[in-house]
């Protein structure tokens, strides 16, 4: 989708041209074909039946323009009415379409700090009862409906032995809590957007007060909830959901080929690079309504 923005203090006009198939143009940039026009609403704060997109954000650990490109991707590719809430730090380039709930980092344990931000989301009237929880390094690379996000996704079983440091410790605590109550131990930490419900989160915190001591709360939440269908097991080589960038210099042609059938792209700390910034700039060259 090509996006143009004109804005004043009183009037914002957004012109969108949406398309059906993503393809690579002659310059190597990802763009969309002109096959089908789609007038589905983009992210709009005024719509009453919206779903909030919440991003916890700590500027100290931000890499490059990750958040900027993430917001552009949501603006371009979300096909449902939503408003945007950032919990954490404010950037100078934020426009008034961004709601910021300011929060200073509370712990060196990322899961403890993020849990505090999650609690603010639960309490905030700016955040809808059902809301999407995502990150500044997750990007929507094709048109995405709520159904894409609602589908539960896993990376197999939780296995702390595969990891090190604080993350492994948090995973071990998560496994112990799930074992204590005889619950499944699937790893829902897929680094993709997920849909939470406030009343279920509150219920989880009542049942598991230890969750505030550092756990992988997405895995705790979803293993604690009954789902009518078995979750999708992600495998980046074969699934139609996610391409993770973990290398500073991946095979660009392979990445473009894989992205033709994906809806989400993310990057790890090790995957952020000048290459990635250029790649994201090609995909999302136009400013969104979230930028001044």
C-alpha beads as a LAMMPS data file, in Angstrom:
LAMMPS data file: protein, C-alpha beads

292 atoms
291 bonds

1 atom types
1 bond types

-500.0 500.0 xlo xhi
-500.0 500.0 ylo yhi
-500.0 500.0 zlo zhi

Masses

1 110.0

Atoms # bond

1 1 1 0.000 0.000 0.000
2 1 1 1.252 3.456 -0.863
3 1 1 0.411 5.999 1.813
4 1 1 0.358 9.778 1.719
5 1 1 -0.322 12.028 4.678
6 1 1 -1.357 15.656 4.867
7 1 1 -2.088 17.048 8.301
8 1 1 -2.865 20.245 10.196
9 1 1 -3.925 20.762 13.802
10 1 1 -7.582 20.301 12.845
11 1 1 -7.589 18.189 9.719
12 1 1 -5.810 14.965 8.783
13 1 1 -6.375 13.480 5.375
14 1 1 -4.993 10.069 4.601
15 1 1 -5.004 8.828 1.025
16 1 1 -4.409 5.127 0.639
17 1 1 -3.991 2.868 -2.338
18 1 1 -4.097 -0.797 -1.346
19 1 1 -3.168 -3.814 -3.380
20 1 1 -3.506 -7.576 -3.464
21 1 1 -0.081 -9.096 -4.009
22 1 1 3.328 -8.104 -2.714
23 1 1 6.138 -8.309 -5.239
24 1 1 9.672 -7.058 -5.846
25 1 1 10.123 -4.146 -8.204
26 1 1 13.071 -3.512 -10.528
27 1 1 14.982 -1.584 -7.862
28 1 1 14.725 -4.550 -5.489
29 1 1 12.250 -2.837 -3.150
30 1 1 9.176 -4.694 -1.976
31 1 1 6.011 -3.120 -3.348
32 1 1 2.417 -4.109 -4.083
33 1 1 0.703 -4.856 -7.382
34 1 1 -2.305 -2.874 -8.615
35 1 1 -4.648 -5.851 -8.795
36 1 1 -7.354 -5.033 -6.234
37 1 1 -8.402 -1.920 -4.345
38 1 1 -9.343 -2.399 -0.712
39 1 1 -11.006 0.360 1.289
40 1 1 -10.711 -1.377 4.666
41 1 1 -9.993 1.086 7.464
42 1 1 -6.448 1.706 8.557
43 1 1 -5.514 2.449 12.150
44 1 1 -7.932 5.113 13.330
45 1 1 -8.301 6.384 16.852
46 1 1 -11.914 7.550 16.472
47 1 1 -13.615 4.237 15.675
48 1 1 -15.478 2.875 18.683
49 1 1 -15.130 -0.829 17.944
50 1 1 -11.377 -0.606 17.593
51 1 1 -8.752 -2.920 19.036
52 1 1 -5.790 -1.280 20.729
53 1 1 -2.279 -2.089 19.551
54 1 1 0.061 -1.808 22.557
55 1 1 3.844 -1.588 22.231
56 1 1 6.052 -1.581 25.349
57 1 1 8.997 0.660 24.539
58 1 1 12.294 1.374 26.270
59 1 1 14.282 3.956 24.328
60 1 1 17.514 2.941 26.055
61 1 1 17.463 -0.444 24.320
62 1 1 15.999 0.665 20.986
63 1 1 18.007 -0.137 17.884
64 1 1 17.983 2.311 14.996
65 1 1 14.558 3.052 13.505
66 1 1 12.875 -0.199 14.505
67 1 1 9.873 1.497 16.116
68 1 1 9.425 3.929 13.217
69 1 1 9.249 1.111 10.685
70 1 1 7.063 -1.001 12.972
71 1 1 4.493 1.811 13.158
72 1 1 4.602 2.338 9.405
73 1 1 3.991 -1.356 8.914
74 1 1 0.942 -1.314 11.192
75 1 1 -0.411 1.744 9.413
76 1 1 0.105 0.184 5.986
77 1 1 -1.023 -3.374 6.629
78 1 1 -3.473 -3.620 9.551
79 1 1 -6.939 -4.358 8.129
80 1 1 -9.038 -3.630 11.182
81 1 1 -9.846 -0.463 13.145
82 1 1 -7.365 0.150 15.943
83 1 1 -5.696 2.790 18.063
84 1 1 -2.033 2.826 19.054
85 1 1 -0.672 3.015 22.609
86 1 1 3.018 3.137 23.510
87 1 1 3.849 2.245 27.122
88 1 1 7.263 3.452 28.215
89 1 1 9.310 6.206 26.586
90 1 1 8.277 8.988 24.233
91 1 1 10.083 9.796 20.972
92 1 1 10.371 13.374 19.686
93 1 1 8.868 12.389 16.343
94 1 1 5.611 11.010 17.747
95 1 1 2.498 12.714 16.361
96 1 1 -0.784 13.153 18.246
97 1 1 -2.189 9.878 16.874
98 1 1 0.154 8.080 19.293
99 1 1 -1.070 7.734 22.874
100 1 1 1.886 7.459 25.257
101 1 1 1.592 6.066 28.773
102 1 1 4.946 7.024 30.233
103 1 1 6.737 4.446 32.341
104 1 1 10.335 4.292 33.496
105 1 1 12.170 0.982 33.479
106 1 1 11.695 -0.746 36.839
107 1 1 14.047 -3.731 36.634
108 1 1 17.083 -5.122 34.831
109 1 1 15.013 -8.266 34.348
110 1 1 13.169 -7.530 31.061
111 1 1 10.208 -9.732 31.965
112 1 1 9.648 -7.935 35.278
113 1 1 9.797 -4.526 33.608
114 1 1 7.507 -5.647 30.788
115 1 1 5.042 -7.089 33.289
116 1 1 4.786 -3.647 34.906
117 1 1 4.008 -2.166 31.492
118 1 1 1.436 -4.894 30.893
119 1 1 -0.284 -4.019 34.168
120 1 1 -0.541 -0.410 32.994
121 1 1 -2.195 -1.624 29.801
122 1 1 -4.718 -3.610 31.863
123 1 1 -5.558 -0.532 33.944
124 1 1 -5.642 2.060 31.145
125 1 1 -8.981 3.248 29.680
126 1 1 -7.042 4.032 26.490
127 1 1 -6.542 0.281 25.986
128 1 1 -9.514 -1.781 24.836
129 1 1 -10.677 -4.914 26.695
130 1 1 -9.211 -7.081 23.940
131 1 1 -5.880 -5.683 22.834
132 1 1 -2.866 -6.622 20.765
133 1 1 0.511 -6.852 22.460
134 1 1 3.486 -6.495 20.144
135 1 1 7.044 -5.093 20.021
136 1 1 9.027 -2.367 18.318
137 1 1 10.954 -4.932 16.266
138 1 1 7.935 -6.761 14.799
139 1 1 6.698 -5.653 11.378
140 1 1 3.574 -6.427 9.328
141 1 1 4.785 -7.261 5.830
142 1 1 1.449 -8.145 4.195
143 1 1 -2.165 -7.305 4.919
144 1 1 -3.114 -8.583 8.371
145 1 1 -6.548 -9.221 9.849
146 1 1 -7.357 -9.849 13.492
147 1 1 -7.648 -13.528 12.632
148 1 1 -3.941 -13.687 11.779
149 1 1 -3.164 -12.449 15.296
150 1 1 -5.839 -14.424 17.159
151 1 1 -4.523 -17.780 15.940
152 1 1 -2.330 -19.188 18.763
153 1 1 1.256 -19.896 17.710
154 1 1 4.061 -21.804 19.415
155 1 1 7.705 -22.740 19.003
156 1 1 7.359 -26.217 20.461
157 1 1 7.899 -26.927 24.166
158 1 1 9.484 -24.624 26.725
159 1 1 13.066 -25.796 27.221
160 1 1 15.209 -23.622 29.521
161 1 1 18.312 -25.724 28.745
162 1 1 18.466 -24.187 25.277
163 1 1 18.969 -20.692 26.678
164 1 1 21.235 -18.790 29.033
165 1 1 21.099 -15.972 31.547
166 1 1 18.003 -14.158 32.738
167 1 1 15.816 -15.466 29.932
168 1 1 16.594 -19.071 30.875
169 1 1 15.871 -18.303 34.529
170 1 1 12.525 -16.719 33.624
171 1 1 11.668 -19.709 31.464
172 1 1 12.535 -22.099 34.305
173 1 1 10.190 -20.232 36.654
174 1 1 7.474 -20.415 33.998
175 1 1 7.925 -24.170 33.600
176 1 1 7.798 -24.696 37.380
177 1 1 4.530 -22.743 37.649
178 1 1 2.954 -24.681 34.786
179 1 1 4.138 -27.983 36.255
180 1 1 2.736 -27.036 39.650
181 1 1 -0.778 -26.787 38.188
182 1 1 -0.450 -29.606 35.667
183 1 1 -0.711 -27.262 32.670
184 1 1 0.816 -27.683 29.207
185 1 1 4.299 -26.231 28.670
186 1 1 4.123 -24.932 25.102
187 1 1 6.371 -22.029 24.162
188 1 1 4.150 -19.145 23.038
189 1 1 7.091 -16.724 22.990
190 1 1 7.075 -16.483 19.196
191 1 1 7.925 -12.773 18.963
192 1 1 4.734 -12.135 16.989
193 1 1 1.725 -9.963 17.915
194 1 1 -0.683 -11.662 20.327
195 1 1 -4.207 -10.872 21.452
196 1 1 -4.798 -10.518 25.192
197 1 1 -8.021 -10.024 27.127
198 1 1 -7.895 -7.931 30.278
199 1 1 -10.143 -10.140 32.391
200 1 1 -8.066 -13.219 31.539
201 1 1 -4.842 -11.388 32.383
202 1 1 -6.297 -10.349 35.735
203 1 1 -7.329 -13.939 36.374
204 1 1 -3.814 -15.121 35.521
205 1 1 -2.264 -12.649 37.981
206 1 1 -4.632 -13.832 40.732
207 1 1 -3.760 -17.485 40.119
208 1 1 -0.050 -16.823 39.620
209 1 1 1.169 -13.932 41.806
210 1 1 4.690 -15.281 41.089
211 1 1 4.255 -13.926 37.550
212 1 1 5.437 -10.538 38.777
213 1 1 8.781 -12.046 39.783
214 1 1 9.932 -12.709 36.247
215 1 1 8.204 -15.227 33.971
216 1 1 7.471 -15.567 30.266
217 1 1 3.950 -14.269 30.703
218 1 1 2.744 -14.959 27.158
219 1 1 3.482 -18.655 27.656
220 1 1 1.915 -18.572 31.120
221 1 1 -1.182 -16.799 29.794
222 1 1 -1.860 -19.020 26.795
223 1 1 -1.075 -22.321 28.530
224 1 1 -3.515 -21.213 31.233
225 1 1 -6.324 -20.558 28.697
226 1 1 -8.512 -23.163 27.015
227 1 1 -8.372 -22.899 23.209
228 1 1 -10.700 -24.686 20.786
229 1 1 -7.891 -25.487 18.350
230 1 1 -4.317 -26.707 18.618
231 1 1 -1.860 -23.848 18.059
232 1 1 0.168 -23.427 14.889
233 1 1 3.770 -24.596 15.292
234 1 1 6.017 -22.028 13.621
235 1 1 8.836 -23.067 11.304
236 1 1 10.254 -20.147 9.328
237 1 1 11.170 -22.320 6.353
238 1 1 7.641 -23.662 5.847
239 1 1 5.028 -21.648 7.768
240 1 1 3.042 -18.735 6.349
241 1 1 3.376 -16.449 9.352
242 1 1 6.857 -15.373 10.379
243 1 1 10.307 -14.654 9.025
244 1 1 12.825 -13.935 11.822
245 1 1 16.001 -12.014 10.952
246 1 1 18.811 -13.232 13.199
247 1 1 21.867 -12.427 11.047
248 1 1 23.417 -9.058 10.248
249 1 1 23.824 -10.036 6.600
250 1 1 21.137 -12.538 5.537
251 1 1 20.500 -13.758 2.015
252 1 1 18.389 -10.892 0.672
253 1 1 16.941 -12.763 -2.269
254 1 1 15.912 -15.653 -0.028
255 1 1 14.326 -13.202 2.417
256 1 1 12.291 -11.585 -0.366
257 1 1 11.136 -14.957 -1.641
258 1 1 10.039 -16.085 1.819
259 1 1 8.236 -12.810 2.534
260 1 1 5.884 -13.355 -0.385
261 1 1 3.899 -15.758 1.826
262 1 1 4.534 -14.275 5.271
263 1 1 2.611 -11.723 7.324
264 1 1 5.152 -10.970 10.056
265 1 1 8.849 -10.104 10.061
266 1 1 10.887 -9.656 13.212
267 1 1 14.519 -9.197 14.144
268 1 1 16.594 -10.218 17.111
269 1 1 19.239 -7.965 18.643
270 1 1 21.854 -9.759 16.552
271 1 1 19.694 -9.344 13.452
272 1 1 19.612 -5.557 13.521
273 1 1 21.999 -4.025 10.994
274 1 1 22.418 -1.391 8.294
275 1 1 21.153 -4.024 5.869
276 1 1 17.921 -4.436 7.823
277 1 1 17.365 -0.673 8.074
278 1 1 17.736 -0.338 4.301
279 1 1 15.471 -3.330 3.722
280 1 1 12.745 -1.860 5.951
281 1 1 13.118 1.544 4.295
282 1 1 12.419 -0.097 0.943
283 1 1 9.293 -1.766 2.297
284 1 1 7.983 1.264 4.206
285 1 1 9.310 4.441 2.548
286 1 1 6.286 6.661 3.284
287 1 1 5.594 8.362 6.655
288 1 1 2.595 7.242 8.676
289 1 1 0.061 9.274 10.670
290 1 1 2.137 8.506 13.770
291 1 1 5.045 10.695 12.694
292 1 1 5.404 14.469 12.742

Bonds

1 1 1 2
2 1 2 3
3 1 3 4
4 1 4 5
5 1 5 6
6 1 6 7
7 1 7 8
8 1 8 9
9 1 9 10
10 1 10 11
11 1 11 12
12 1 12 13
13 1 13 14
14 1 14 15
15 1 15 16
16 1 16 17
17 1 17 18
18 1 18 19
19 1 19 20
20 1 20 21
21 1 21 22
22 1 22 23
23 1 23 24
24 1 24 25
25 1 25 26
26 1 26 27
27 1 27 28
28 1 28 29
29 1 29 30
30 1 30 31
31 1 31 32
32 1 32 33
33 1 33 34
34 1 34 35
35 1 35 36
36 1 36 37
37 1 37 38
38 1 38 39
39 1 39 40
40 1 40 41
41 1 41 42
42 1 42 43
43 1 43 44
44 1 44 45
45 1 45 46
46 1 46 47
47 1 47 48
48 1 48 49
49 1 49 50
50 1 50 51
51 1 51 52
52 1 52 53
53 1 53 54
54 1 54 55
55 1 55 56
56 1 56 57
57 1 57 58
58 1 58 59
59 1 59 60
60 1 60 61
61 1 61 62
62 1 62 63
63 1 63 64
64 1 64 65
65 1 65 66
66 1 66 67
67 1 67 68
68 1 68 69
69 1 69 70
70 1 70 71
71 1 71 72
72 1 72 73
73 1 73 74
74 1 74 75
75 1 75 76
76 1 76 77
77 1 77 78
78 1 78 79
79 1 79 80
80 1 80 81
81 1 81 82
82 1 82 83
83 1 83 84
84 1 84 85
85 1 85 86
86 1 86 87
87 1 87 88
88 1 88 89
89 1 89 90
90 1 90 91
91 1 91 92
92 1 92 93
93 1 93 94
94 1 94 95
95 1 95 96
96 1 96 97
97 1 97 98
98 1 98 99
99 1 99 100
100 1 100 101
101 1 101 102
102 1 102 103
103 1 103 104
104 1 104 105
105 1 105 106
106 1 106 107
107 1 107 108
108 1 108 109
109 1 109 110
110 1 110 111
111 1 111 112
112 1 112 113
113 1 113 114
114 1 114 115
115 1 115 116
116 1 116 117
117 1 117 118
118 1 118 119
119 1 119 120
120 1 120 121
121 1 121 122
122 1 122 123
123 1 123 124
124 1 124 125
125 1 125 126
126 1 126 127
127 1 127 128
128 1 128 129
129 1 129 130
130 1 130 131
131 1 131 132
132 1 132 133
133 1 133 134
134 1 134 135
135 1 135 136
136 1 136 137
137 1 137 138
138 1 138 139
139 1 139 140
140 1 140 141
141 1 141 142
142 1 142 143
143 1 143 144
144 1 144 145
145 1 145 146
146 1 146 147
147 1 147 148
148 1 148 149
149 1 149 150
150 1 150 151
151 1 151 152
152 1 152 153
153 1 153 154
154 1 154 155
155 1 155 156
156 1 156 157
157 1 157 158
158 1 158 159
159 1 159 160
160 1 160 161
161 1 161 162
162 1 162 163
163 1 163 164
164 1 164 165
165 1 165 166
166 1 166 167
167 1 167 168
168 1 168 169
169 1 169 170
170 1 170 171
171 1 171 172
172 1 172 173
173 1 173 174
174 1 174 175
175 1 175 176
176 1 176 177
177 1 177 178
178 1 178 179
179 1 179 180
180 1 180 181
181 1 181 182
182 1 182 183
183 1 183 184
184 1 184 185
185 1 185 186
186 1 186 187
187 1 187 188
188 1 188 189
189 1 189 190
190 1 190 191
191 1 191 192
192 1 192 193
193 1 193 194
194 1 194 195
195 1 195 196
196 1 196 197
197 1 197 198
198 1 198 199
199 1 199 200
200 1 200 201
201 1 201 202
202 1 202 203
203 1 203 204
204 1 204 205
205 1 205 206
206 1 206 207
207 1 207 208
208 1 208 209
209 1 209 210
210 1 210 211
211 1 211 212
212 1 212 213
213 1 213 214
214 1 214 215
215 1 215 216
216 1 216 217
217 1 217 218
218 1 218 219
219 1 219 220
220 1 220 221
221 1 221 222
222 1 222 223
223 1 223 224
224 1 224 225
225 1 225 226
226 1 226 227
227 1 227 228
228 1 228 229
229 1 229 230
230 1 230 231
231 1 231 232
232 1 232 233
233 1 233 234
234 1 234 235
235 1 235 236
236 1 236 237
237 1 237 238
238 1 238 239
239 1 239 240
240 1 240 241
241 1 241 242
242 1 242 243
243 1 243 244
244 1 244 245
245 1 245 246
246 1 246 247
247 1 247 248
248 1 248 249
249 1 249 250
250 1 250 251
251 1 251 252
252 1 252 253
253 1 253 254
254 1 254 255
255 1 255 256
256 1 256 257
257 1 257 258
258 1 258 259
259 1 259 260
260 1 260 261
261 1 261 262
262 1 262 263
263 1 263 264
264 1 264 265
265 1 265 266
266 1 266 267
267 1 267 268
268 1 268 269
269 1 269 270
270 1 270 271
271 1 271 272
272 1 272 273
273 1 273 274
274 1 274 275
275 1 275 276
276 1 276 277
277 1 277 278
278 1 278 279
279 1 279 280
280 1 280 281
281 1 281 282
282 1 282 283
283 1 283 284
284 1 284 285
285 1 285 286
286 1 286 287
287 1 287 288
288 1 288 289
289 1 289 290
290 1 290 291
291 1 291 292
